[in-house]
Amino acid sequence: MSDSMPTQNPIVSPEDVTRPETVVIAKDVAEPTDLLYCEDLEIGMQWLSPWRTISADDVRAFSELTGDYDPLHNENGKESPLPRSPFGRPVAHGLLGLSVLAGLSTEHPRAATLALVSVSDWNFENPVFFGERVRVRTTVESSEPHGRRAAKITWHRQLISDDGRTLQQGKFVTLVASNKRYLRQPK
């Protein structure tokens, strides 16, 4: 894997897809379970999450939670007014994919996150099909101090399938705590 920043629509190589679920970084500074503070993060560091399969039950539960019962997300397709799905088979909600990505990336890396600031430049590039295995690649894109006790970290995140397709990608910006304690000076 190159040290360059991700391209707009990269294709994940088969060797990237089959790597073990460990931290993927240039130097060995952390284990997947270590809590990382803003001082531990460097531009270009990357992680791969474990795999997760998107099931028909996941799609049904997401429909019930959100009220989105669009026929595109119906596993049997019988209720669809369309003669055939434009994708040839039912697809999961795009926002379900984004939600799974957010969940998988909370532990890979396990950062001392204080808040989600924004999601930007998000692209839904390929559909997520029922039964598809997905994982997240997270790359530190930038870091800037935010007050005395945190940094604003921009992450590039990709939801990728086991066949190497980029399904979704974009930027998450979070506040990550510092591991340094700053005591207030007495007045």
Secondary structure, DSSP 8 states (H G I E B T S, - for coil): --SS---SS----HHHHTS-SSEE-SS----TTS-B-GGG--TT-EEE---EE--HHHHHHHHHHH----GGG-SS-TT-SSSS-TTSS-B--HHHHHHHHHHHTTSTT-B-EEEEEEEEEEEE-S--BTT-EEEEEEEEEEEEE-SSSEEEEEEEEEEEETTS-EEEEEEEEEEEE-SS-------
